[in-house]
Amino acid sequence: MLLLGLLLLLTLLAAARLLWGQWKLRSLHLPPLVPGFLHLLQPNLPIYLLGLAQKFGPIYRLRFGLQDKLICEHYPDLSLGDYSLLWKAHKKLARSALLLGIHDSMEPLVERLAQEFCERLRAQAGAPVAIQEEFSFLTCSIICSLTFGDKVKEDTLVWTVYNNVQDLLKAWGHWSVQMLDMVPFLRFFPNPGVWRLKQVLEHRDRIVARQLRRHKESLVAGRCRDMVDYMLHGVGRQREGQGSGQLAEGHVHMAVVDLFIGGTETTAITLSWAVAFLLHHPEIQRRLQEELDLELGPDATGSRVSYKERARLPLLNATIAEVLRLRPVVPLALPHRTTRPSSISGYDIPEGTVVIPNLQGAQLDETVWEQPHEFSPDRFLEPGKSPRLLAFGCGARLCLGETLARLELFVVLARLLRAFTLLPPAGALPSLEPLPCSGVNLLMQPFQVQLQPRGPGAASLGQGQ
């Protein structure tokens, strides 16, 4: 009886809050409101929202039920933090660590790990490979090495971080946690899914805290071995009055968390989509290999094209752009919140409004792109005809790891296509439809690929499998 009374009270409070909010907005010229409130249940949310834009116009309102996600109980978050001077200082510290602190070591490290990745795959040549799992471990190894130091790849830390990221994604995607977005008051009731998520988050924080302690104990003034060193030095300089803001070690902690959560699976999923599209379009794969052979020679272990010279491989760049257009890293940009009353296209936008740009919808807009649902890298080979991609967002919330992600996509695909021809096992092509999921990433159905070695000795190796 007490539980029923509490449920009724919460329902009445929610209804009163909704009516009060509607009364305050009565004098504003608001965008059209889409009927309903269970929009999050749509199996392919970005495409559903694109359909709403075609019906209601490019700006409309939804009862989306968005609530703050469980990120961390003790430290300020970077990706979802409020826009403020402290947030700007936090992002500047993390971005500087990525672009300045490890700038000289980033590309050589990615090249080496990508080469070792291809060597491991060569040992599996001829057998079906679950390529997304391989990409996930590769991207996790890259982030671990850049963040915690190159020596970590030989111990258990990479596996520890990799398993934790997989556990986090599984816990966040569980229906019992996803339901909290639509029915927020359920968070007041016992929820095994939330309990499990908190456990995984606590484990994640223990992993990061151990590495921060290790770095602090061995920190040397003027020397940066990795991103953590760079950020710890930056926090130290601010404490000594050489910088602005009030950054603390907790900001370093959450910057590392964002790098792992936002910089591993997103890139691995994009690489997997690229392989899936090339399996469906073998003629594009053949042209890519011809381009690579022409520029670098047929030896799969020979010379390479540096990322600065990537214009030498226009079709590879165009293919990456087309994959990012069709399957952007995050199809719906992270939620923004207006800090003051504003207006867009004549509509009033009240302070505190949550705004979610539909990045995938914009990149499938038939008024902007010709045959937007077709995989056609050649559209990016026509100078001046392709609009700007929004796959990594734009403005102040531009993805922190865009530079690293683009480097990884370029290097890994170049290495992979030089070393192997990608074939569907027994002719079974992967699905190009995303999994029906309301999560952050456009997940794909698991698939396998057969890797046929190229280059000297490839024929004998393939026959030996």
C-alpha positions in Angstrom: 0.0 0.0 0.0 2.9 2.3 0.9 4.5 1.5 -2.5 1.3 2.3 -4.4 0.9 5.6 -2.6 4.5 6.6 -3.4 4.0 5.7 -7.0 0.8 7.8 -7.2 2.6 10.7 -5.5 5.5 10.6 -8.0 3.0 10.5 -10.9 1.1 13.5 -9.6 4.3 15.4 -9.0 5.5 14.6 -12.6 2.2 15.7 -14.0 2.2 19.0 -12.0 5.7 19.7 -13.2 4.7 19.1 -16.8 1.6 21.4 -16.5 3.7 24.2 -14.8 6.2 24.0 -17.6 3.6 24.2 -20.3 2.0 27.2 -18.6 5.3 29.1 -18.5 5.8 28.5 -22.2 2.3 29.6 -23.3 3.4 33.0 -24.7 6.3 31.7 -26.7 6.5 30.8 -30.4 7.8 27.3 -30.1 8.7 24.7 -32.7 5.9 22.2 -33.5 5.5 19.4 -30.9 5.5 15.8 -32.2 2.8 13.7 -30.5 3.7 10.9 -28.2 6.5 10.3 -25.6 7.9 6.8 -26.4 10.2 8.0 -29.2 13.2 6.3 -27.6 11.7 2.9 -28.4 12.1 3.4 -32.1 14.6 0.8 -33.4 16.6 3.2 -35.6 16.2 6.5 -33.8 18.2 8.8 -36.1 16.3 7.7 -39.2 13.0 8.0 -37.4 13.9 11.5 -36.4 14.9 12.3 -40.0 11.4 11.2 -41.0 9.9 13.6 -38.4 12.0 16.4 -39.8 10.5 15.8 -43.3 7.0 15.9 -41.8 7.3 18.7 -39.1 10.3 20.7 -40.4 14.0 20.8 -39.5 13.2 22.1 -35.9 10.6 20.4 -33.7 10.0 19.4 -30.1 9.8 15.9 -28.6 8.9 14.7 -25.1 12.1 12.7 -24.9 12.4 12.1 -21.2 16.1 12.7 -21.2 17.8 12.6 -17.8 21.4 12.9 -16.7 23.3 9.6 -17.3 25.3 7.9 -14.6 28.9 8.9 -15.4 30.9 9.3 -12.2 30.0 10.2 -8.6 33.2 12.0 -7.6 34.6 13.9 -10.6 33.4 16.4 -13.2 32.7 15.0 -16.6 34.1 16.4 -19.8 31.8 15.1 -22.5 28.5 16.0 -20.7 29.7 18.7 -18.4 28.1 22.1 -18.3 29.6 24.7 -20.6 31.6 27.0 -18.3 35.1 28.5 -17.9 36.1 25.5 -15.9 34.8 23.1 -18.6 36.7 25.0 -21.3 39.9 24.8 -19.3 39.2 21.0 -18.7 38.7 20.4 -22.5 41.7 22.5 -23.4 43.9 20.5 -21.1 42.8 17.2 -22.6 43.0 18.5 -26.1 46.5 19.9 -25.6 47.6 16.5 -24.2 46.4 14.8 -27.3 47.6 17.3 -29.9 50.7 18.6 -28.2 51.8 16.2 -25.5 52.0 13.1 -27.7 52.0 14.7 -31.2 55.3 13.3 -32.3 54.7 9.8 -31.0 51.1 9.4 -32.1 51.5 8.4 -35.7 54.6 6.1 -35.2 52.7 4.3 -32.4 49.5 3.8 -34.5 51.6 2.6 -37.4 53.5 0.1 -35.3 50.4 -1.3 -33.5 48.5 -1.5 -36.9 51.4 -3.5 -38.4 51.5 -5.9 -35.4 47.7 -6.1 -35.8 48.0 -7.2 -39.4 50.7 -9.7 -38.5 48.4 -11.3 -35.9 45.6 -11.5 -38.5 48.0 -13.0 -41.0 48.3 -16.0 -38.7 44.5 -16.5 -39.1 44.5 -16.1 -42.8 41.9 -18.2 -44.5 39.8 -18.7 -41.4 36.8 -16.6 -40.6 37.7 -13.7 -38.3 35.3 -11.7 -36.0 36.9 -8.5 -37.1 35.0 -6.1 -34.8 36.5 -7.8 -31.7 40.0 -7.5 -33.3 39.4 -3.8 -34.0 38.1 -3.2 -30.5 41.3 -4.6 -28.9 43.5 -2.7 -31.3 41.9 0.7 -30.6 42.0 0.0 -26.9 45.7 -0.9 -27.2 46.3 2.5 -29.0 44.5 4.5 -26.3 46.2 2.6 -23.5 49.6 3.3 -25.0 49.0 7.0 -25.7 47.4 7.5 -22.3 49.4 5.4 -19.9 52.7 4.8 -21.7 53.8 2.5 -24.5 55.1 -0.2 -22.2 51.6 -1.1 -21.0 50.8 -3.1 -24.2 52.9 -6.0 -22.9 51.1 -6.5 -19.6 47.5 -7.1 -18.5 46.4 -3.5 -18.3 45.1 -3.4 -21.9 43.0 -6.5 -21.3 41.7 -5.0 -18.0 40.7 -1.8 -19.7 39.3 -3.6 -22.7 37.1 -5.9 -20.6 35.9 -2.9 -18.5 34.9 -0.9 -21.6 32.9 -3.9 -22.9 31.2 -4.3 -19.5 30.3 -0.6 -19.4 28.8 -0.7 -22.9 26.8 -3.8 -21.9 25.6 -2.3 -18.6 24.7 1.1 -20.2 22.8 -0.7 -23.0 20.7 -2.9 -20.7 17.0 -2.3 -20.9 16.6 -1.7 -17.2 19.0 1.3 -17.5 17.6 2.5 -20.8 14.1 2.6 -19.3 15.2 5.3 -16.9 15.3 7.8 -19.8 11.6 7.3 -20.5 10.4 6.6 -16.9 12.8 8.6 -14.7 11.0 8.0 -11.4 11.9 4.3 -11.7 15.4 5.3 -10.4 13.8 5.4 -7.0 13.1 1.7 -7.0 15.5 -1.2 -6.7 17.2 -1.9 -10.1 19.7 -4.7 -10.6 20.8 -3.1 -13.9 21.7 0.2 -12.2 23.4 -1.7 -9.4 25.5 -3.6 -11.9 26.3 -0.3 -13.8 27.5 1.3 -10.6 29.8 -1.7 -9.9 31.4 -1.4 -13.4 31.8 2.3 -13.0 33.5 1.9 -9.6 35.9 -0.7 -11.2 36.6 1.7 -14.0 37.5 4.4 -11.5 39.8 2.1 -9.6 41.7 1.2 -12.8 42.2 4.9 -13.7 43.1 5.9 -10.1 45.8 3.2 -9.9 47.4 4.6 -13.1 47.2 8.2 -11.8 49.0 7.1 -8.6 51.7 5.3 -10.6 52.3 8.4 -12.7 52.4 10.8 -9.8 55.0 8.6 -8.0 57.3 8.6 -11.1 56.5 12.1 -12.4 59.7 14.0 -13.5 59.5 17.8 -14.0 59.8 18.8 -17.7 59.3 15.2 -19.0 56.1 13.8 -20.5 56.0 10.1 -21.3 52.3 10.1 -22.2 49.1 12.0 -21.9 48.6 11.5 -18.2 52.1 13.0 -17.5 51.2 16.0 -19.7 47.8 16.6 -17.9 49.3 16.2 -14.4 52.0 18.7 -15.3 49.3 21.1 -16.5 47.3 20.8 -13.3 50.6 21.4 -11.4 51.3 24.6 -13.3 47.9 25.9 -12.5 48.4 25.3 -8.8 51.6 27.3 -9.0 49.7 30.2 -10.6 50.9 29.7 -14.2 47.4 29.1 -15.6 43.7 29.9 -15.2 40.9 27.9 -13.8 40.7 25.5 -10.8 41.6 22.2 -12.4 42.4 19.2 -10.1 43.5 15.7 -10.5 39.8 14.7 -10.8 39.7 16.4 -14.1 42.6 14.3 -15.3 40.8 11.3 -14.1 37.6 12.1 -16.1 39.6 13.1 -19.2 41.1 9.6 -19.2 37.6 8.1 -18.8 36.3 10.1 -21.8 39.3 9.0 -23.9 38.6 5.3 -23.2 34.8 5.4 -23.5 34.8 7.8 -26.5 38.0 6.7 -28.2 37.9 2.9 -28.4 34.5 1.4 -29.5 33.6 4.4 -31.7 36.6 3.9 -33.9 36.4 0.1 -33.8 32.7 0.3 -34.9 33.6 2.7 -37.8 36.4 0.4 -39.0 33.9 -2.5 -38.9 31.4 -0.6 -40.9 34.1 0.2 -43.5 34.9 -3.5 -43.8 31.2 -4.4 -44.2 30.7 -1.8 -46.9 33.8 -3.1 -48.8 32.5 -6.6 -48.6 29.3 -5.4 -50.3 31.3 -3.4 -52.8 34.3 -5.5 -54.0 34.9 -3.1 -56.9 35.7 -0.3 -54.5 38.0 -2.6 -52.5 39.8 -3.5 -55.8 40.3 0.2 -56.7 41.6 0.9 -53.2 44.2 -1.8 -53.5 45.2 -0.6 -57.0 45.7 2.9 -55.5 47.8 1.6 -52.6 49.9 -0.6 -54.9 50.5 2.3 -57.3 51.6 4.6 -54.6 53.5 2.1 -52.3 54.2 -0.9 -54.4 52.8 -4.4 -54.1 54.8 -5.4 -51.1 52.4 -5.3 -48.1 55.2 -4.7 -45.6 57.0 -2.0 -47.6 56.8 1.8 -47.5 53.9 3.8 -46.2 52.1 7.1 -46.8 52.3 9.5 -43.8 49.1 11.1 -42.6 50.4 14.5 -43.7 50.7 13.1 -47.3 47.2 11.4 -47.2 46.2 13.4 -50.3 48.3 10.8 -52.3 45.5 8.3 -51.6 42.3 10.2 -52.6 40.1 7.2 -52.9 41.0 5.9 -49.4 40.2 9.4 -48.0 36.9 9.4 -50.0 36.0 5.9 -48.7 36.6 6.9 -45.1 34.5 10.1 -45.6 31.6 8.0 -47.1 31.6 5.6 -44.2 31.6 8.5 -41.8 28.7 10.0 -43.7 26.5 6.9 -43.8 27.5 5.6 -40.3 28.7 8.6 -38.3 30.6 7.8 -35.1 27.8 9.1 -32.9 24.6 9.5 -35.0 22.9 11.8 -32.5 25.2 14.5 -31.1 25.6 14.6 -27.3 22.8 16.6 -25.7 23.3 20.4 -25.6 21.5 22.7 -23.2 20.7 26.3 -23.8 22.2 28.7 -21.2 19.9 31.6 -22.0 16.7 32.3 -24.1 17.5 32.1 -27.8 15.8 31.6 -31.1 16.4 29.5 -34.3 14.6 30.2 -37.6 12.0 32.4 -35.8 11.2 29.9 -33.1 11.8 30.7 -29.4 14.1 28.4 -27.6 13.8 28.8 -23.8 16.7 28.7 -21.4 17.4 25.2 -20.2 16.1 23.5 -23.4 17.9 20.3 -24.3 18.9 20.4 -28.0 20.0 17.2 -29.8 21.4 17.6 -33.4 20.7 14.7 -35.7 24.1 14.2 -37.3 23.2 11.1 -39.3 19.9 12.7 -40.4 21.8 15.7 -41.8 24.1 13.5 -43.7 21.2 11.6 -45.3 19.3 14.7 -46.2 18.2 14.2 -49.8 18.0 18.0 -50.3 21.8 18.2 -49.6 23.1 14.8 -50.9 22.4 13.0 -54.2 21.2 9.5 -53.5 22.1 9.9 -49.8 21.5 6.2 -48.9 23.9 4.9 -51.5 27.5 4.0 -50.7 29.4 6.1 -53.2 32.9 7.3 -52.2 33.3 8.9 -55.6 31.0 11.7 -54.5 34.0 13.0 -52.4 36.3 12.9 -55.4 34.5 15.7 -57.1 36.1 19.0 -55.9 33.9 21.5 -54.2 30.7 19.4 -54.6 30.4 17.7 -51.2 29.1 19.5 -48.1 31.0 19.4 -44.9 30.7 16.2 -42.8 29.3 16.5 -39.3 30.4 13.0 -38.2 32.5 14.4 -35.3 30.1 17.3 -34.4 31.1 20.9 -34.6 31.7 24.0 -32.5 32.7 23.9 -28.8 31.5 20.3 -28.5 33.6 19.0 -31.4 34.8 15.5 -30.7 38.0 15.6 -28.6 39.5 12.6 -30.4 38.7 13.5 -34.0 42.4 13.9 -35.0 43.3 10.5 -33.5 40.3 8.8 -34.9 40.9 10.0 -38.5 44.6 8.9 -38.2 43.6 5.4 -37.0 41.0 5.0 -39.8 43.5 6.0 -42.4 46.5 4.0 -41.1 44.6 0.8 -40.2 42.6 0.6 -43.4 45.7 1.3 -45.5 47.6 -1.5 -43.7 44.7 -3.9 -43.8 43.9 -3.5 -47.5 47.6 -3.7 -48.4 48.0 -7.0 -46.5 44.7 -8.7 -47.3 41.8 -9.0 -49.7 38.6 -9.0 -47.6 36.1 -11.8 -48.5 32.8 -12.8 -47.1 33.1 -16.4 -45.6 31.1 -18.7 -47.8 29.6 -15.7 -49.6 27.7 -14.6 -46.5 27.6 -10.8 -46.6 27.1 -8.9 -43.4 24.0 -6.8 -42.8 24.3 -3.1 -43.4 21.4 -2.3 -41.2 22.3 -1.1 -37.6 21.1 -3.1 -34.7 17.8 -1.9 -33.3 19.2 0.0 -30.3 18.8 3.3 -28.6 22.4 3.6 -27.4 25.0 6.2 -28.4 26.7 4.3 -31.2 25.3 2.8 -34.4 26.0 -0.9 -33.5 26.1 -3.5 -36.2 25.2 -7.1 -36.3 28.2 -9.4 -35.6 29.8 -10.7 -38.7 33.0 -12.5 -39.8 35.4 -11.8 -42.7 37.9 -14.1 -44.4 41.3 -12.5 -44.9 43.2 -13.6 -48.1 46.9 -12.5 -47.8 48.4 -10.3 -50.6 52.0 -9.7 -51.5 55.0 -12.0 -51.8 54.4 -15.4 -50.3 50.7 -14.9 -49.9 49.7 -17.7 -52.2 51.7 -20.3 -50.3 50.4 -19.0 -47.0 46.8 -19.1 -48.2 47.3 -22.7 -49.4 48.7 -23.7 -46.1 45.6 -22.8 -44.2 
